Amino acid sequence: MTTALQFTQLRGPIDDVRATKGQGPATYTNTIAPGGLIRLVDMTEMRSFLDAIRSDLGLPAIQYVNPILASGDTVKGADIQDLRNGVK
């Protein structure tokens, strides 16, 4: 099960990668509170911010295990791991 904590722990590293190109912290639609609901937009925004900065840095695109997420999909551990790998 994916938790809100996993999401909040990944936002910081995404911002760290953005900072390497002088970009400020990403602005997200939702604040994710501990135990809070994770929405599709939360995952798609994190992917979009990470994909954009990786492209700016000339890094290869992430090959997501689940490349297309739709409303009602469950965020899986593999989805979180994709993001973790993308900030390494």
N, CA, C and O of each residue as an XYZ file, in Angstrom:
352
protein
N       0.843     -1.188      0.000
C       0.000      0.000      0.000
C       0.886      1.247      0.000
O       1.846      1.338      0.765
N       0.564      2.172     -0.836
C       1.300      3.423     -0.943
C       0.745      4.406      0.077
O      -0.469      4.520      0.247
N       1.643      5.113      0.752
C       1.210      6.033      1.798
C       1.499      7.482      1.424
O       2.305      7.771      0.539
N       0.821      8.376      2.119
C       1.050      9.806      1.926
C       2.497     10.155      2.252
O       3.089     11.015      1.599
N       3.062      9.506      3.241
C       4.445      9.767      3.630
C       5.404      9.497      2.473
O       6.350     10.257      2.260
N       5.168      8.429      1.731
C       6.031      8.123      0.587
C       5.986      9.253     -0.443
O       7.002      9.576     -1.057
N       4.829      9.842     -0.627
C       4.697     10.939     -1.583
C       5.438     12.175     -1.090
O       6.193     12.794     -1.839
N       5.221     12.527      0.162
C       5.877     13.723      0.675
C       7.390     13.543      0.730
O       8.131     14.511      0.557
N       7.855     12.334      0.964
C       9.298     12.076      0.983
C       9.912     12.173     -0.407
O      11.122     12.369     -0.522
N       9.132     12.045     -1.446
C       9.658     12.149     -2.814
C       9.610     13.567     -3.371
O      10.366     13.893     -4.286
N       8.760     14.388     -2.851
C       8.666     15.757     -3.370
C       9.967     16.520     -3.132
O      10.405     17.279     -3.996
N      10.582     16.327     -1.979
C      11.849     17.002     -1.675
C      12.958     16.635     -2.649
O      13.607     17.529     -3.192
N      13.198     15.343     -2.888
C      14.227     14.969     -3.861
C      13.935     15.465     -5.280
O      14.863     15.793     -6.020
N      12.672     15.523     -5.661
C      12.337     16.074     -6.979
C      12.734     17.548     -7.015
O      13.295     18.016     -8.005
N      12.444     18.278     -5.938
C      12.850     19.683     -5.870
C      14.371     19.826     -5.872
O      14.902     20.781     -6.440
N      15.075     18.885     -5.243
C      16.542     18.922     -5.246
C      17.093     18.799     -6.664
O      18.042     19.492     -7.031
N      16.493     17.913     -7.456
C      16.933     17.759     -8.846
C      16.623     19.043     -9.620
O      17.441     19.493    -10.422
N      15.464     19.626     -9.388
C      15.089     20.875    -10.054
C      16.086     21.985     -9.714
O      16.413     22.814    -10.563
N      16.561     21.996     -8.483
C      17.497     23.030     -8.040
C      18.821     22.972     -8.794
O      19.514     23.984     -8.897
N      19.180     21.815     -9.317
C      20.438     21.701    -10.062
C      20.421     22.548    -11.327
O      21.479     22.875    -11.865
N      19.240     22.906    -11.806
C      19.103     23.774    -12.976
C      18.568     25.159    -12.587
O      18.097     25.914    -13.437
N      18.649     25.477    -11.288
C      18.217     26.782    -10.826
C      16.715     26.956    -10.735
O      16.230     28.081    -10.611
N      15.976     25.870    -10.795
C      14.514     25.949    -10.692
C      14.104     25.887     -9.233
O      14.729     25.196     -8.429
N      13.057     26.608     -8.903
C      12.528     26.594     -7.546
C      11.724     25.332     -7.288
O      11.538     24.504     -8.179
N      11.256     25.201     -6.069
C      10.429     24.044     -5.726
C       9.183     23.968     -6.608
O       8.613     24.987     -6.998
N       8.786     22.758     -6.904
C       7.571     22.549     -7.691
C       6.353     22.982     -6.882
O       6.342     22.892     -5.654
N       5.341     23.446     -7.581
C       4.081     23.824     -6.945
C       3.057     22.744     -7.266
O       2.748     22.485     -8.430
N       2.545     22.130     -6.229
C       1.601     21.032     -6.386
C       0.182     21.495     -6.088
O      -0.028     22.415     -5.297
N      -0.770     20.864     -6.714
C      -2.183     21.178     -6.511
C      -2.621     20.886     -5.087
O      -3.332     21.683     -4.475
N      -2.194     19.733     -4.553
C      -2.656     19.292     -3.241
C      -1.511     19.200     -2.238
O      -0.383     18.839     -2.573
N      -1.842     19.535     -1.011
C      -0.959     19.232      0.110
C      -1.381     17.851      0.591
O      -2.568     17.589      0.788
N      -0.415     16.980      0.775
C      -0.755     15.624      1.210
C      -0.445     15.509      2.699
O       0.714     15.543      3.111
N      -1.481     15.376      3.480
C      -1.335     15.251      4.925
C      -1.095     13.795      5.293
O      -1.545     12.893      4.585
N      -0.384     13.556      6.401
C      -0.201     12.170      6.845
C      -1.542     11.457      6.934
O      -2.489     11.954      7.544
N      -1.605     10.306      6.324
C      -2.839      9.529      6.311
C      -3.861     10.049      5.320
O      -4.965      9.514      5.225
N      -3.500     11.098      4.575
C      -4.435     11.719      3.644
C      -4.616     10.923      2.373
O      -3.883      9.976      2.088
N      -5.593     11.330      1.634
C      -5.928     10.696      0.368
C      -4.939     11.122     -0.708
O      -4.607     12.301     -0.828
N      -4.472     10.155     -1.488
C      -3.583     10.427     -2.614
C      -4.442     10.389     -3.870
O      -5.167      9.425     -4.117
N      -4.348     11.438     -4.648
C      -5.164     11.540     -5.858
C      -4.306     11.315     -7.098
O      -3.079     11.398     -7.049
N      -4.971     11.033     -8.193
C      -4.281     10.824     -9.460
C      -3.414     12.024     -9.814
O      -2.289     11.858    -10.285
N      -3.920     13.216     -9.594
C      -3.173     14.420     -9.926
C      -1.862     14.490     -9.140
O      -0.874     15.030     -9.637
N      -1.843     13.951     -7.923
C      -0.618     13.970     -7.122
C       0.489     13.170     -7.805
O       1.639     13.608     -7.837
N       0.157     12.025     -8.340
C       1.141     11.192     -9.029
C       1.512     11.796    -10.379
O       2.690     11.836    -10.736
N       0.530     12.263    -11.123
C       0.842     12.793    -12.452
C       1.674     14.068    -12.362
O       2.536     14.299    -13.210
N       1.433     14.895    -11.353
C       2.249     16.096    -11.195
C       3.696     15.740    -10.851
O       4.630     16.323    -11.402
N       3.876     14.797     -9.952
C       5.246     14.395     -9.603
C       5.968     13.841    -10.825
O       7.132     14.167    -11.062
N       5.295     13.021    -11.586
C       5.897     12.484    -12.809
C       6.238     13.605    -13.787
O       7.323     13.621    -14.367
N       5.317     14.534    -13.967
C       5.535     15.625    -14.920
C       6.724     16.494    -14.523
O       7.558     16.829    -15.364
N       6.803     16.858    -13.249
C       7.923     17.683    -12.783
C       9.246     16.941    -12.936
O      10.246     17.526    -13.353
N       9.250     15.664    -12.603
C      10.484     14.883    -12.712
C      10.857     14.659    -14.175
O      12.024     14.787    -14.544
N       9.883     14.331    -14.997
C      10.165     14.129    -16.429
C      10.745     15.390    -17.063
O      11.686     15.317    -17.854
N      10.182     16.543    -16.714
C      10.630     17.808    -17.305
C      12.070     18.124    -16.923
O      12.867     18.506    -17.780
N      12.410     17.971    -15.656
C      13.767     18.314    -15.243
C      14.774     17.301    -15.775
O      15.897     17.669    -16.119
N      14.390     16.047    -15.846
C      15.298     15.050    -16.425
C      15.572     15.374    -17.892
O      16.698     15.217    -18.363
N      14.563     15.819    -18.602
C      14.748     16.216    -19.997
C      15.681     17.423    -20.093
O      16.576     17.456    -20.937
N      15.467     18.416    -19.221
C      16.329     19.606    -19.199
C      17.790     19.239    -18.926
O      18.706     19.892    -19.427
N      17.997     18.192    -18.130
C      19.350     17.756    -17.783
C      19.943     16.805    -18.821
O      21.096     16.389    -18.702
N      19.152     16.464    -19.838
C      19.637     15.540    -20.867
C      19.680     14.098    -20.413
O      20.401     13.283    -20.988
N      18.908     13.778    -19.381
C      18.849     12.408    -18.871
C      17.773     11.619    -19.617
O      16.817     12.203    -20.127
N      17.925     10.301    -19.681
C      16.922      9.509    -20.390
C      15.560      9.555    -19.696
O      15.457      9.746    -18.485
N      14.539      9.376    -20.497
C      13.180      9.341    -19.963
C      13.007      8.114    -19.074
O      13.612      7.067    -19.305
N      12.181      8.266    -18.067
C      11.864      7.146    -17.178
C      10.914      6.208    -17.913
O       9.931      6.648    -18.510
N      11.209      4.938    -17.865
C      10.320      3.928    -18.433
C       9.423      3.433    -17.299
O       9.783      2.505    -16.574
N       8.267      4.052    -17.154
C       7.371      3.727    -16.049
C       6.796      2.330    -16.186
O       6.432      1.903    -17.282
N       6.715      1.618    -15.065
C       6.111      0.287    -15.044
C       4.641      0.385    -15.474
O       4.141     -0.456    -16.220
N       3.974      1.417    -14.992
C       2.574      1.683    -15.356
C       2.532      3.064    -16.010
O       2.241      4.056    -15.341
N       2.820      3.137    -17.311
C       2.963      4.446    -17.948
C       1.679      5.264    -18.019
O       1.732      6.493    -18.085
N       0.556      4.617    -18.006
C      -0.715      5.338    -18.091
C      -1.519      5.044    -16.829
O      -1.891      3.902    -16.557
N      -1.773      6.094    -16.074
C      -2.595      5.963    -14.881
C      -3.932      6.641    -15.149
O      -3.990      7.719    -15.740
N      -4.990      6.001    -14.710
C      -6.327      6.545    -14.921
C      -7.028      6.710    -13.576
O      -6.659      6.082    -12.584
N      -8.015      7.541    -13.564
C      -8.802      7.751    -12.363
C      -9.289      6.410    -11.823
O      -9.807      5.578    -12.568
N      -9.119      6.217    -10.540
C      -9.537      4.965     -9.913
C      -8.431      3.945     -9.812
O      -8.575      2.961     -9.086
N      -7.305      4.148    -10.530
C      -6.167      3.231    -10.419
C      -5.553      3.342     -9.033
O      -5.599      4.399     -8.402
N      -4.989      2.259     -8.576
C      -4.271      2.241     -7.319
C      -2.796      2.488     -7.589
O      -2.198      1.837     -8.446
N      -2.215      3.424     -6.862
C      -0.783      3.664     -6.978
C      -0.078      2.508     -6.290
O      -0.352      2.187     -5.133
N       0.834      1.892     -7.025
C       1.521      0.709     -6.525
C       2.944      1.047     -6.109
O       3.474      2.106     -6.443
N       3.546      0.129     -5.378
C       4.930      0.307     -4.958
C       5.855      0.543     -6.135
O       6.800      1.325     -6.036
N       5.593     -0.126     -7.248
C       6.431      0.046     -8.443
C       6.356      1.475     -8.971
O       7.338      1.988     -9.507
N       5.202      2.121     -8.825
C       5.053      3.504     -9.274
C       5.928      4.438     -8.435
O       6.555      5.360     -8.958
N       5.958      4.187     -7.144
C       6.814      4.967     -6.239
C       8.284      4.687     -6.541
O       9.102      5.606     -6.564
N       8.614      3.432     -6.770
C      10.003      3.069     -7.060
C      10.490      3.721     -8.347
O      11.651      4.122     -8.437
N       9.621      3.831     -9.336
C       9.989      4.531    -10.577
C      10.460      5.952    -10.273
O      11.463      6.409    -10.822
N       9.735      6.644     -9.399
C      10.098      8.015     -9.046
C      11.399      8.037     -8.235
O      12.261      8.887     -8.458
N      11.530      7.108     -7.304
C      12.782      7.032     -6.524
C      13.983      6.834     -7.448
O      15.016      7.485     -7.294
N      13.829      5.931     -8.402
C      14.927      5.691     -9.334
C      15.219      6.924    -10.180
O      16.365      7.172    -10.556
N      14.181      7.691    -10.474
C      14.336      8.863    -11.320
C      15.072     10.022    -10.667
O      15.576     10.902    -11.365
N      15.142     10.038     -9.333
C      15.838     11.122     -8.661
C      17.247     10.741     -8.231
O      17.955     11.553     -7.635
N      17.653      9.527     -8.525
C      19.004      9.074     -8.138
C      20.047      9.714     -9.003
O      21.238      9.455     -8.827
